[in-house]
Amino acid sequence: MGIELRELTAADLPAAYALLVACDLDEAAAVAEEKLFGAAPDGAASTVFGALEAGGLVGVSVASARWIRLLAVAPTARRRGIGTALLAAAESAIEGATARTMDQPGNYLAPGVDTRNLETIGWLERRGYRPVEENVSLIIELVGNPLVSEARGRDLAARAERQGYQLRRAATGDRAALAATSGSFGRAWAFEVDRALDGDPPGVHVALRDGAMAAFAAHDGNNRGLGWFGPAGTLEAHRGKGLGEALYIHCLLDLAARGRRDCTVSWIGPRAFYQRATGIARDERFIVMSKELDRS
């Protein structure tokens, strides 16, 4: 019996979840709806392709704007051209002439292909993809980390308050002010912060001065439930006051309270900040692959 290739809908989500578990992609399965059907900045939607054999889902690929957001094939169905067909289908839905792997701002499972996954990197290279960028993620230990404690969170908040700042959890009524503040750092940041604000409770902490937004930090705006920190930003006039550190620690305390043992910080900026604030358990490195598509 042959392979049927078709677009998937939300009704196929249970089958997609089971496929990702079978591929040993449990974290991807946990955010399957977000990765398959979730939007991205600027309203970019996704197109989801499935490969079916005897009525069962054996592979999936997701395209959104110019990104291949996800591609997975069941172990029992590999080396039969199914992955190649799914990749080609996703490429056909790419907007523009260049496809990139995985690192879609605002909605990504990982910021590229794990550098240790030489098999996948080689497979993509044989299909015309080339490495164009390397991204680093930091893993921060939460359990047993003396730098992540309620007492330290209170001390940092008190230090900020002595300088005239109020620290608190954001509420839905802060949406407009947060959009303006986070949007000054980029549309992807504003998109993730807005998603984090919809958490229960909201996954955003803010610092205010005289009622005006001075700094923010978010978690679970992307890969909700997997313990990802960011984005976070402090307006230039308020830097050097310790606000970023205080808000960072409050976000980590949220994650620890939800049972997370560690936290991922991706697309890192000041590495020294994270080393000093909480220590870094380890690095994870990712390669972004890109391909010029033939649109002739």
VOMI-826980 format. One record per residue (C-alpha): residue in one letter; x, z, y. Coordinates in nm, 2 decimals, always signed. Each point is the difference from the previous one (the first is absolute). Layout:
BEGIN
<site resn="A" px="X" pz="Z" py="Y"/>
...
***
This chain:
BEGIN
<site resn="M" px="+0.00" pz="+0.00" py="+0.00"/>
<site resn="G" px="+0.13" pz="-0.09" py="+0.35"/>
<site resn="I" px="+0.06" pz="+0.19" py="+0.31"/>
<site resn="E" px="-0.27" pz="+0.01" py="+0.27"/>
<site resn="L" px="+0.12" pz="+0.04" py="+0.36"/>
<site resn="R" px="-0.26" pz="+0.11" py="+0.26"/>
<site resn="E" px="-0.04" pz="+0.21" py="+0.31"/>
<site resn="L" px="-0.09" pz="+0.37" py="-0.06"/>
<site resn="T" px="-0.25" pz="+0.21" py="+0.18"/>
<site resn="A" px="-0.06" pz="+0.37" py="+0.03"/>
<site resn="A" px="-0.20" pz="-0.01" py="-0.33"/>
<site resn="D" px="+0.33" pz="-0.08" py="-0.18"/>
<site resn="L" px="+0.17" pz="+0.32" py="+0.13"/>
<site resn="P" px="-0.04" pz="+0.20" py="-0.32"/>
<site resn="A" px="+0.17" pz="-0.28" py="-0.20"/>
<site resn="A" px="+0.27" pz="-0.02" py="+0.26"/>
<site resn="Y" px="+0.06" pz="+0.37" py="-0.01"/>
<site resn="A" px="+0.03" pz="-0.01" py="-0.38"/>
<site resn="L" px="+0.25" pz="-0.30" py="+0.03"/>
<site resn="L" px="+0.22" pz="+0.19" py="+0.24"/>
<site resn="V" px="+0.01" pz="+0.31" py="-0.23"/>
<site resn="A" px="+0.09" pz="-0.23" py="-0.29"/>
<site resn="C" px="+0.28" pz="-0.14" py="+0.21"/>
<site resn="D" px="+0.13" pz="+0.36" py="+0.05"/>
<site resn="L" px="-0.09" pz="-0.02" py="+0.37"/>
<site resn="D" px="-0.19" pz="+0.32" py="+0.02"/>
<site resn="E" px="+0.06" pz="+0.05" py="+0.37"/>
<site resn="A" px="-0.12" pz="-0.36" py="+0.07"/>
<site resn="A" px="-0.31" pz="+0.08" py="-0.21"/>
<site resn="A" px="-0.07" pz="+0.31" py="+0.21"/>
<site resn="V" px="-0.02" pz="-0.22" py="+0.31"/>
<site resn="A" px="-0.14" pz="-0.31" py="-0.17"/>
<site resn="E" px="-0.29" pz="-0.05" py="+0.23"/>
<site resn="E" px="+0.22" pz="+0.04" py="+0.31"/>
<site resn="K" px="+0.26" pz="-0.24" py="-0.13"/>
<site resn="L" px="-0.23" pz="-0.26" py="-0.14"/>
<site resn="F" px="-0.29" pz="-0.01" py="+0.25"/>
<site resn="G" px="+0.12" pz="+0.21" py="+0.30"/>
<site resn="A" px="+0.05" pz="-0.16" py="+0.34"/>
<site resn="A" px="+0.32" pz="+0.00" py="+0.21"/>
<site resn="P" px="+0.07" pz="-0.02" py="+0.38"/>
<site resn="D" px="-0.16" pz="-0.27" py="+0.20"/>
<site resn="G" px="-0.29" pz="-0.01" py="-0.25"/>
<site resn="A" px="+0.21" pz="-0.17" py="-0.27"/>
<site resn="A" px="-0.21" pz="-0.01" py="-0.31"/>
<site resn="S" px="+0.12" pz="-0.05" py="-0.36"/>
<site resn="T" px="-0.06" pz="-0.27" py="-0.26"/>
<site resn="V" px="+0.02" pz="+0.14" py="-0.35"/>
<site resn="F" px="+0.07" pz="-0.22" py="-0.31"/>
<site resn="G" px="-0.05" pz="+0.10" py="-0.35"/>
<site resn="A" px="+0.11" pz="-0.16" py="-0.33"/>
<site resn="L" px="-0.24" pz="+0.06" py="-0.28"/>
<site resn="E" px="+0.04" pz="-0.06" py="-0.38"/>
<site resn="A" px="-0.29" pz="+0.04" py="-0.24"/>
<site resn="G" px="-0.19" pz="+0.16" py="+0.29"/>
<site resn="G" px="+0.26" pz="+0.27" py="+0.06"/>
<site resn="L" px="+0.22" pz="+0.03" py="+0.31"/>
<site resn="V" px="+0.36" pz="-0.06" py="-0.08"/>
<site resn="G" px="+0.15" pz="-0.06" py="+0.35"/>
<site resn="V" px="-0.06" pz="+0.04" py="+0.37"/>
<site resn="S" px="+0.15" pz="-0.12" py="+0.32"/>
<site resn="V" px="-0.09" pz="+0.08" py="+0.36"/>
<site resn="A" px="+0.07" pz="-0.20" py="+0.32"/>
<site resn="S" px="-0.07" pz="+0.13" py="+0.35"/>
<site resn="A" px="+0.11" pz="-0.19" py="+0.31"/>
<site resn="R" px="+0.36" pz="-0.11" py="-0.08"/>
<site resn="W" px="+0.06" pz="+0.26" py="-0.27"/>
<site resn="I" px="-0.01" pz="+0.01" py="-0.38"/>
<site resn="R" px="-0.13" pz="+0.36" py="+0.00"/>
<site resn="L" px="-0.01" pz="+0.05" py="-0.38"/>
<site resn="L" px="+0.07" pz="-0.19" py="-0.32"/>
<site resn="A" px="-0.04" pz="+0.15" py="-0.35"/>
<site resn="V" px="-0.03" pz="-0.14" py="-0.35"/>
<site resn="A" px="-0.09" pz="+0.20" py="-0.31"/>
<site resn="P" px="+0.31" pz="+0.05" py="-0.22"/>
<site resn="T" px="-0.17" pz="-0.17" py="-0.30"/>
<site resn="A" px="-0.07" pz="-0.31" py="+0.22"/>
<site resn="R" px="+0.35" pz="-0.06" py="+0.15"/>
<site resn="R" px="+0.23" pz="-0.30" py="-0.05"/>
<site resn="R" px="-0.29" pz="-0.24" py="-0.03"/>
<site resn="G" px="-0.02" pz="-0.13" py="+0.35"/>
<site resn="I" px="-0.27" pz="+0.23" py="+0.12"/>
<site resn="G" px="+0.21" pz="+0.17" py="+0.27"/>
<site resn="T" px="+0.11" pz="-0.34" py="+0.13"/>
<site resn="A" px="-0.36" pz="-0.12" py="+0.02"/>
<site resn="L" px="-0.11" pz="+0.32" py="+0.18"/>
<site resn="L" px="+0.29" pz="-0.03" py="+0.24"/>
<site resn="A" px="-0.09" pz="-0.36" py="+0.08"/>
<site resn="A" px="-0.36" pz="+0.10" py="+0.05"/>
<site resn="A" px="+0.10" pz="+0.27" py="+0.25"/>
<site resn="E" px="+0.24" pz="-0.24" py="+0.18"/>
<site resn="S" px="-0.30" pz="-0.24" py="+0.04"/>
<site resn="A" px="-0.18" pz="+0.27" py="+0.20"/>
<site resn="I" px="+0.30" pz="+0.09" py="+0.22"/>
<site resn="E" px="-0.05" pz="-0.06" py="+0.37"/>
<site resn="G" px="+0.28" pz="-0.20" py="+0.15"/>
<site resn="A" px="+0.31" pz="-0.16" py="-0.16"/>
<site resn="T" px="+0.19" pz="+0.31" py="-0.11"/>
<site resn="A" px="-0.09" pz="+0.25" py="-0.27"/>
<site resn="R" px="+0.15" pz="+0.35" py="-0.02"/>
<site resn="T" px="-0.02" pz="+0.26" py="-0.28"/>
<site resn="M" px="-0.18" pz="+0.33" py="+0.03"/>
<site resn="D" px="+0.11" pz="+0.14" py="+0.33"/>
<site resn="Q" px="-0.32" pz="-0.07" py="+0.19"/>
<site resn="P" px="-0.02" pz="+0.23" py="+0.31"/>
<site resn="G" px="-0.28" pz="+0.24" py="-0.03"/>
<site resn="N" px="-0.09" pz="-0.06" py="-0.37"/>
<site resn="Y" px="+0.29" pz="-0.02" py="-0.24"/>
<site resn="L" px="+0.06" pz="+0.16" py="-0.34"/>
<site resn="A" px="+0.38" pz="+0.00" py="+0.06"/>
<site resn="P" px="+0.21" pz="-0.15" py="+0.28"/>
<site resn="G" px="+0.13" pz="-0.28" py="-0.23"/>
<site resn="V" px="+0.12" pz="-0.03" py="-0.36"/>
<site resn="D" px="+0.20" pz="+0.30" py="-0.13"/>
<site resn="T" px="+0.37" pz="-0.10" py="-0.01"/>
<site resn="R" px="+0.03" pz="+0.13" py="-0.35"/>
<site resn="N" px="-0.26" pz="-0.24" py="-0.12"/>
<site resn="L" px="+0.24" pz="-0.28" py="-0.06"/>
<site resn="E" px="-0.23" pz="-0.18" py="-0.24"/>
<site resn="T" px="-0.27" pz="-0.05" py="+0.26"/>
<site resn="I" px="+0.25" pz="-0.09" py="+0.27"/>
<site resn="G" px="+0.14" pz="-0.27" py="-0.23"/>
<site resn="W" px="-0.34" pz="-0.12" py="-0.09"/>
<site resn="L" px="-0.09" pz="-0.04" py="+0.37"/>
<site resn="E" px="+0.33" pz="-0.18" py="+0.07"/>
<site resn="R" px="-0.07" pz="-0.25" py="-0.27"/>
<site resn="R" px="-0.33" pz="-0.08" py="+0.18"/>
<site resn="G" px="+0.16" pz="-0.06" py="+0.34"/>
<site resn="Y" px="+0.01" pz="+0.35" py="+0.15"/>
<site resn="R" px="+0.31" pz="+0.13" py="+0.18"/>
<site resn="P" px="+0.10" pz="+0.35" py="+0.11"/>
<site resn="V" px="-0.05" pz="+0.03" py="+0.38"/>
<site resn="E" px="+0.00" pz="+0.38" py="+0.07"/>
<site resn="E" px="+0.07" pz="+0.34" py="-0.15"/>
<site resn="N" px="-0.22" pz="+0.30" py="+0.07"/>
<site resn="V" px="+0.07" pz="+0.36" py="-0.08"/>
<site resn="S" px="-0.25" pz="+0.27" py="-0.10"/>
<site resn="L" px="+0.09" pz="+0.37" py="+0.00"/>
<site resn="I" px="-0.14" pz="+0.25" py="-0.25"/>
<site resn="I" px="-0.05" pz="+0.35" py="+0.14"/>
<site resn="E" px="-0.05" pz="+0.29" py="-0.23"/>
<site resn="L" px="-0.29" pz="+0.22" py="+0.09"/>
<site resn="V" px="-0.01" pz="+0.26" py="-0.28"/>
<site resn="G" px="+0.26" pz="+0.27" py="+0.04"/>
<site resn="N" px="+0.13" pz="-0.15" py="+0.32"/>
<site resn="P" px="+0.07" pz="+0.29" py="+0.24"/>
<site resn="L" px="-0.02" pz="-0.23" py="+0.30"/>
<site resn="V" px="-0.36" pz="-0.08" py="-0.09"/>
<site resn="S" px="-0.19" pz="+0.32" py="+0.05"/>
<site resn="E" px="-0.30" pz="+0.14" py="+0.19"/>
<site resn="A" px="+0.23" pz="+0.24" py="+0.18"/>
<site resn="R" px="+0.22" pz="-0.28" py="+0.12"/>
<site resn="G" px="-0.31" pz="-0.20" py="+0.11"/>
<site resn="R" px="-0.12" pz="+0.29" py="+0.21"/>
<site resn="D" px="+0.34" pz="+0.05" py="+0.15"/>
<site resn="L" px="+0.03" pz="-0.36" py="+0.10"/>
<site resn="A" px="-0.35" pz="+0.00" py="+0.14"/>
<site resn="A" px="+0.07" pz="+0.31" py="+0.20"/>
<site resn="R" px="+0.32" pz="-0.16" py="+0.15"/>
<site resn="A" px="-0.21" pz="-0.30" py="+0.11"/>
<site resn="E" px="-0.26" pz="+0.23" py="+0.15"/>
<site resn="R" px="+0.26" pz="+0.18" py="+0.20"/>
<site resn="Q" px="+0.09" pz="-0.33" py="+0.16"/>
<site resn="G" px="-0.37" pz="-0.07" py="+0.09"/>
<site resn="Y" px="-0.11" pz="-0.20" py="-0.30"/>
<site resn="Q" px="-0.30" pz="+0.05" py="-0.22"/>
<site resn="L" px="+0.03" pz="-0.10" py="-0.37"/>
<site resn="R" px="-0.30" pz="-0.06" py="-0.21"/>
<site resn="R" px="-0.16" pz="-0.22" py="-0.27"/>
<site resn="A" px="-0.15" pz="-0.31" py="+0.15"/>
<site resn="A" px="-0.38" pz="-0.05" py="-0.02"/>
<site resn="T" px="-0.21" pz="-0.32" py="+0.01"/>
<site resn="G" px="-0.06" pz="+0.06" py="+0.37"/>
<site resn="D" px="+0.37" pz="-0.07" py="+0.05"/>
<site resn="R" px="-0.04" pz="-0.35" py="-0.13"/>
<site resn="A" px="+0.02" pz="-0.19" py="+0.33"/>
<site resn="A" px="+0.29" pz="+0.21" py="+0.13"/>
<site resn="L" px="+0.19" pz="-0.04" py="-0.33"/>
<site resn="A" px="-0.06" pz="-0.37" py="+0.00"/>
<site resn="A" px="+0.15" pz="-0.03" py="+0.35"/>
<site resn="T" px="+0.30" pz="+0.22" py="-0.08"/>
<site resn="S" px="+0.08" pz="-0.13" py="-0.35"/>
<site resn="G" px="-0.07" pz="-0.36" py="+0.11"/>
<site resn="S" px="+0.28" pz="+0.03" py="+0.26"/>
<site resn="F" px="+0.23" pz="+0.00" py="-0.31"/>
<site resn="G" px="-0.16" pz="-0.30" py="-0.16"/>
<site resn="R" px="-0.32" pz="-0.12" py="-0.16"/>
<site resn="A" px="+0.10" pz="+0.10" py="-0.35"/>
<site resn="W" px="+0.06" pz="+0.35" py="+0.11"/>
<site resn="A" px="-0.34" pz="+0.02" py="+0.17"/>
<site resn="F" px="-0.17" pz="-0.14" py="-0.32"/>
<site resn="E" px="+0.16" pz="+0.26" py="-0.23"/>
<site resn="V" px="-0.07" pz="+0.29" py="+0.24"/>
<site resn="D" px="-0.36" pz="-0.11" py="+0.02"/>
<site resn="R" px="-0.03" pz="+0.00" py="-0.38"/>
<site resn="A" px="+0.17" pz="+0.34" py="-0.02"/>
<site resn="L" px="-0.25" pz="+0.14" py="+0.25"/>
<site resn="D" px="-0.28" pz="-0.08" py="-0.25"/>
<site resn="G" px="+0.15" pz="+0.23" py="-0.26"/>
<site resn="D" px="-0.17" pz="+0.32" py="-0.10"/>
<site resn="P" px="+0.13" pz="+0.19" py="+0.18"/>
<site resn="P" px="+0.16" pz="-0.25" py="+0.24"/>
<site resn="G" px="+0.36" pz="-0.07" py="-0.09"/>
<site resn="V" px="+0.12" pz="+0.00" py="+0.36"/>
<site resn="H" px="+0.15" pz="+0.28" py="+0.21"/>
<site resn="V" px="+0.05" pz="-0.04" py="+0.38"/>
<site resn="A" px="+0.18" pz="+0.17" py="+0.29"/>
<site resn="L" px="-0.18" pz="+0.01" py="+0.34"/>
<site resn="R" px="+0.12" pz="+0.09" py="+0.34"/>
<site resn="D" px="-0.27" pz="+0.08" py="+0.26"/>
<site resn="G" px="-0.25" pz="-0.16" py="-0.23"/>
<site resn="A" px="+0.19" pz="-0.33" py="-0.03"/>
<site resn="M" px="+0.15" pz="-0.14" py="-0.32"/>
<site resn="A" px="+0.38" pz="+0.05" py="-0.01"/>
<site resn="A" px="+0.08" pz="-0.05" py="-0.37"/>
<site resn="F" px="-0.16" pz="-0.07" py="-0.34"/>
<site resn="A" px="+0.10" pz="+0.00" py="-0.36"/>
<site resn="A" px="-0.21" pz="-0.13" py="-0.30"/>
<site resn="H" px="-0.01" pz="+0.00" py="-0.37"/>
<site resn="D" px="-0.21" pz="-0.19" py="-0.26"/>
<site resn="G" px="-0.07" pz="-0.28" py="+0.24"/>
<site resn="N" px="+0.15" pz="-0.23" py="-0.27"/>
<site resn="N" px="+0.00" pz="+0.07" py="-0.37"/>
<site resn="R" px="-0.26" pz="+0.28" py="+0.05"/>
<site resn="G" px="+0.05" pz="+0.28" py="-0.24"/>
<site resn="L" px="+0.36" pz="-0.09" py="-0.10"/>
<site resn="G" px="+0.17" pz="+0.22" py="+0.26"/>
<site resn="W" px="+0.14" pz="-0.25" py="+0.25"/>
<site resn="F" px="+0.10" pz="+0.12" py="+0.35"/>
<site resn="G" px="-0.03" pz="-0.20" py="+0.32"/>
<site resn="P" px="-0.03" pz="-0.15" py="+0.24"/>
<site resn="A" px="+0.10" pz="+0.25" py="+0.26"/>
<site resn="G" px="+0.10" pz="-0.03" py="+0.36"/>
<site resn="T" px="+0.07" pz="+0.19" py="+0.32"/>
<site resn="L" px="-0.05" pz="-0.15" py="+0.34"/>
<site resn="E" px="+0.33" pz="-0.04" py="+0.19"/>
<site resn="A" px="-0.08" pz="+0.26" py="+0.26"/>
<site resn="H" px="-0.05" pz="+0.27" py="-0.26"/>
<site resn="R" px="+0.30" pz="-0.06" py="-0.23"/>
<site resn="G" px="+0.26" pz="+0.26" py="-0.06"/>
<site resn="K" px="-0.26" pz="+0.28" py="-0.02"/>
<site resn="G" px="-0.01" pz="+0.04" py="-0.38"/>
<site resn="L" px="-0.35" pz="-0.15" py="-0.02"/>
<site resn="G" px="+0.08" pz="-0.26" py="-0.26"/>
<site resn="E" px="+0.15" pz="+0.27" py="-0.23"/>
<site resn="A" px="-0.29" pz="+0.23" py="+0.04"/>
<site resn="L" px="-0.26" pz="-0.27" py="-0.07"/>
<site resn="Y" px="+0.21" pz="-0.13" py="-0.30"/>
<site resn="I" px="+0.00" pz="+0.35" py="-0.16"/>
<site resn="H" px="-0.37" pz="+0.04" py="+0.05"/>
<site resn="C" px="-0.06" pz="-0.33" py="-0.18"/>
<site resn="L" px="+0.22" pz="+0.10" py="-0.29"/>
<site resn="L" px="-0.19" pz="+0.33" py="-0.02"/>
<site resn="D" px="-0.32" pz="-0.20" py="-0.04"/>
<site resn="L" px="+0.15" pz="-0.20" py="-0.29"/>
<site resn="A" px="+0.14" pz="+0.31" py="-0.17"/>
<site resn="A" px="-0.35" pz="+0.17" py="+0.03"/>
<site resn="R" px="-0.14" pz="-0.31" py="-0.18"/>
<site resn="G" px="+0.24" pz="+0.05" py="-0.29"/>
<site resn="R" px="+0.26" pz="-0.26" py="+0.08"/>
<site resn="R" px="+0.34" pz="+0.09" py="-0.12"/>
<site resn="D" px="+0.18" pz="-0.24" py="+0.22"/>
<site resn="C" px="-0.06" pz="-0.23" py="+0.30"/>
<site resn="T" px="+0.11" pz="-0.36" py="+0.06"/>
<site resn="V" px="+0.12" pz="-0.11" py="+0.35"/>
<site resn="S" px="+0.03" pz="-0.38" py="+0.02"/>
<site resn="W" px="+0.15" pz="-0.23" py="+0.26"/>
<site resn="I" px="+0.20" pz="+0.29" py="+0.12"/>
<site resn="G" px="+0.13" pz="+0.03" py="+0.36"/>
<site resn="P" px="+0.23" pz="+0.29" py="+0.07"/>
<site resn="R" px="+0.13" pz="+0.10" py="-0.34"/>
<site resn="A" px="+0.19" pz="+0.29" py="+0.15"/>
<site resn="F" px="-0.33" pz="+0.15" py="+0.12"/>
<site resn="Y" px="-0.14" pz="+0.02" py="-0.35"/>
<site resn="Q" px="+0.33" pz="+0.13" py="-0.15"/>
<site resn="R" px="+0.00" pz="+0.28" py="+0.26"/>
<site resn="A" px="-0.37" pz="+0.08" py="+0.00"/>
<site resn="T" px="-0.07" pz="+0.01" py="-0.38"/>
<site resn="G" px="+0.30" pz="-0.14" py="-0.19"/>
<site resn="I" px="-0.02" pz="-0.32" py="-0.20"/>
<site resn="A" px="-0.04" pz="+0.02" py="-0.38"/>
<site resn="R" px="+0.09" pz="-0.37" py="-0.06"/>
<site resn="D" px="-0.02" pz="-0.35" py="+0.13"/>
<site resn="E" px="-0.20" pz="-0.29" py="-0.14"/>
<site resn="R" px="+0.10" pz="-0.36" py="+0.10"/>
<site resn="F" px="-0.21" pz="-0.31" py="+0.01"/>
<site resn="I" px="+0.06" pz="-0.37" py="+0.05"/>
<site resn="V" px="-0.24" pz="-0.22" py="+0.19"/>
<site resn="M" px="-0.01" pz="-0.35" py="-0.15"/>
<site resn="S" px="-0.12" pz="-0.30" py="+0.21"/>
<site resn="K" px="-0.08" pz="-0.36" py="-0.08"/>
<site resn="E" px="-0.07" pz="-0.31" py="+0.22"/>
<site resn="L" px="-0.31" pz="-0.16" py="-0.14"/>
<site resn="D" px="-0.05" pz="-0.37" py="-0.02"/>
<site resn="R" px="-0.31" pz="-0.08" py="+0.19"/>
<site resn="S" px="+0.04" pz="-0.38" py="-0.01"/>
***
